[in-house]
Amino acid sequence: MKYKLLALDLDGTLLTDDKRISDRGTEALQATIDAGAIVVFCTGRRYRTVIPMVEQIDRHILVAYNNGAAVRECPLHRTVIKNLFPERYFVPVIDILAEFDLSPVIHIDAFDESIDLICATGDTNAYHRAYVSRNAECLRELDDLRTAPADRIVQFIVMEPLDKLRPAQEALLELSNDHALNIHIVKNLNIPVSALEVLDSKGEKWYAVARIADRYGIKPEEVVAIGDDISDRNLLLNAGVGIAVENALDEVKAAADLLVPTNNEDGASIAIERFFL
């Protein structure tokens, strides 16, 4: 087998717009794993929300969640890699966001305690409220976000119009002049706003995939990566073959070696069949 590892984004790539894995996608992934390839779901999602998708495939899959900040083996839930947010930046990030009248949703790694999200009690952001309301069983609200467990944070996320996020992103980039943070804006969402995400510098999809590949003795040129959004760009640039679905951002398409049809037209499945089956 020429290619030995598949790094696959979920939302906007494998998943259709109504958040399904098609029958063709399920069959292609099952056959790929049965043939001996390693499959890594690389996603901005929380780990808990990916479990049903792995159950649909009915195979062991590595999940690089929160954009690669951590990796678990599913369905065993065993942690393979974890890059928690650097504690020294916890309060400064909250303070900078507050300067721009932004309050984040904080992701923490407490899967065994059924806690994934923390938000401010007074957060009136409609997009945040819609998001956390769908995950109320895994949510903790705090009057002061500075009391959140700084040693368990994975990621900050703020959902707002792009023009409101840009100034905060620039201020955060100035804060992290030692490149300790991964700061980016996700645009390709199914909501009319963008998402500012702040993680540890090692909280990055390609970093997670490269470490997994090294553990299995797989070379970068033996990796196929498929994605659509800015957090997938490094995956596509560094993999042996980088593939963008047609609905990807232009800067992601520019980083790709190959374009395939959209997420609603089984583009990822077509790519998997071509390179692994």
SVG drawing of the C-alpha trace seen along z (x, -y; Angstrom):
<svg xmlns="http://www.w3.org/2000/svg" viewBox="-30 -47 39 53">
<polyline fill="none" stroke="black" stroke-width="0.4" points="0.0,0.0 1.6,-3.3 -0.4,-5.5 -0.7,-4.3 -2.5,-7.1 -5.6,-9.0 -6.1,-12.4 -9.7,-13.4 -11.6,-16.5 -15.2,-16.0 -17.5,-19.1 -17.6,-20.4 -15.4,-17.5 -16.6,-14.0 -19.9,-15.1 -22.7,-16.4 -24.3,-19.8 -26.9,-17.9 -24.0,-16.3 -24.2,-12.8 -21.6,-10.3 -23.0,-8.8 -23.2,-5.1 -20.5,-5.4 -18.3,-7.2 -18.9,-4.6 -18.1,-1.7 -14.9,-3.5 -13.6,-4.1 -14.4,-0.5 -12.6,0.9 -9.6,-1.4 -9.2,-0.4 -9.7,3.3 -6.9,2.9 -4.5,1.9 -4.4,-1.9 -4.6,-4.2 -7.5,-6.6 -7.4,-9.8 -10.5,-12.0 -9.0,-15.6 -11.7,-17.9 -12.5,-21.1 -15.2,-19.2 -15.1,-18.0 -14.2,-14.3 -17.6,-13.4 -19.5,-14.5 -17.3,-12.3 -18.0,-9.0 -21.3,-8.4 -19.5,-8.8 -16.9,-6.3 -19.6,-3.9 -21.2,-4.3 -18.0,-3.2 -17.7,-0.4 -13.9,-0.4 -11.1,-1.7 -10.3,-5.3 -7.9,-7.9 -9.7,-11.2 -7.6,-14.4 -10.2,-16.7 -10.3,-20.4 -8.2,-20.9 -5.5,-18.5 -5.1,-19.8 -5.6,-16.2 -5.9,-12.7 -7.9,-9.8 -8.3,-6.2 -12.0,-5.6 -14.0,-3.7 -11.5,-2.9 -11.3,-6.6 -7.6,-6.2 -5.7,-9.5 -2.8,-9.3 -1.7,-12.9 -2.6,-16.0 -1.5,-19.6 -3.3,-21.7 -3.5,-25.4 -0.4,-27.1 -1.5,-28.3 0.6,-31.4 -1.6,-32.7 -5.0,-31.8 -5.8,-35.1 -4.1,-37.4 -6.2,-35.9 -9.4,-36.4 -8.4,-40.0 -7.6,-40.8 -10.9,-39.3 -12.7,-41.4 -11.0,-44.6 -12.8,-43.9 -16.1,-43.1 -15.7,-39.4 -16.4,-36.5 -15.2,-33.0 -16.6,-29.6 -13.8,-27.5 -13.2,-23.9 -11.7,-21.7 -10.5,-18.2 -12.6,-16.5 -14.3,-13.8 -14.5,-11.3 -16.3,-14.0 -18.7,-14.8 -17.6,-18.4 -16.5,-19.8 -17.5,-23.5 -17.3,-26.5 -18.9,-29.8 -19.7,-33.0 -23.0,-33.1 -23.8,-36.5 -22.7,-35.6 -25.5,-36.9 -23.9,-36.0 -26.7,-34.4 -24.4,-32.0 -22.7,-30.9 -26.0,-30.4 -27.3,-28.3 -24.2,-26.2 -24.0,-25.6 -27.8,-25.0 -27.3,-21.9 -24.6,-20.7 -26.1,-21.6 -25.3,-18.3 -21.6,-18.9 -21.6,-22.7 -20.5,-24.5 -21.3,-28.3 -19.1,-30.5 -19.6,-34.1 -15.9,-34.7 -14.1,-32.8 -10.8,-33.4 -11.9,-30.7 -12.0,-28.0 -9.5,-25.2 -6.5,-26.7 -4.7,-23.3 -7.4,-21.6 -8.1,-24.1 -7.8,-22.9 -9.2,-25.8 -10.9,-29.2 -13.5,-29.9 -15.4,-33.1 -18.2,-33.2 -18.8,-36.7 -18.8,-38.5 -15.3,-38.5 -14.8,-42.3 -15.3,-42.0 -12.8,-39.1 -10.0,-40.6 -8.8,-43.2 -8.9,-40.7 -6.9,-38.2 -4.2,-40.9 -4.0,-41.7 -3.6,-38.0 -0.9,-37.6 1.0,-40.4 0.6,-38.7 2.0,-35.5 5.2,-36.9 7.0,-33.7 4.6,-31.7 3.3,-29.7 -0.3,-30.0 -2.1,-28.8 -4.5,-31.6 -6.8,-31.4 -10.2,-32.2 -12.5,-29.5 -14.7,-30.9 -16.3,-28.0 -19.2,-27.5 -22.9,-26.7 -23.7,-29.9 -23.4,-33.5 -20.4,-34.3 -16.8,-33.2 -15.0,-31.6 -11.8,-32.8 -9.9,-29.8 -7.0,-30.0 -5.0,-26.9 -1.5,-25.8 0.9,-26.1 1.0,-22.3 -2.8,-22.2 -2.7,-21.9 -4.0,-19.2 -0.8,-18.5 1.3,-18.4 -1.0,-15.7 -1.0,-13.7 2.8,-14.0 3.2,-12.6 0.8,-9.8 2.6,-8.9 5.9,-8.9 4.5,-6.4 3.5,-4.0 6.7,-4.5 4.8,-6.3 6.5,-8.9 4.8,-12.3 4.8,-11.3 2.7,-8.2 -0.1,-10.5 -3.2,-11.6 -5.1,-14.5 -8.5,-15.9 -10.1,-19.1 -11.9,-22.3 -11.1,-25.1 -8.1,-27.1 -7.3,-24.6 -6.8,-22.0 -4.4,-24.1 -1.2,-22.7 -2.5,-19.2 -2.8,-19.6 0.6,-21.4 2.5,-18.8 0.9,-15.5 2.1,-13.4 -1.2,-14.2 -3.3,-17.1 -6.9,-17.1 -9.5,-19.9 -13.2,-19.4 -14.8,-21.8 -16.6,-23.8 -13.2,-24.5 -11.9,-28.0 -9.8,-29.4 -6.7,-29.5 -7.2,-25.8 -7.7,-24.9 -4.5,-26.7 -2.6,-24.5 -4.1,-21.3 -2.6,-18.9 -6.0,-17.8 -9.6,-19.0 -12.6,-16.6 -16.4,-17.3 -18.1,-18.9 -18.9,-17.3 -22.5,-16.8 -21.3,-15.0 -19.1,-12.3 -15.9,-14.2 -14.0,-12.7 -15.3,-9.2 -14.1,-9.6 -10.6,-10.5 -10.5,-7.7 -11.4,-5.2 -8.8,-6.5 -5.9,-6.5 -6.6,-3.6 -8.9,-1.1"/>
</svg>
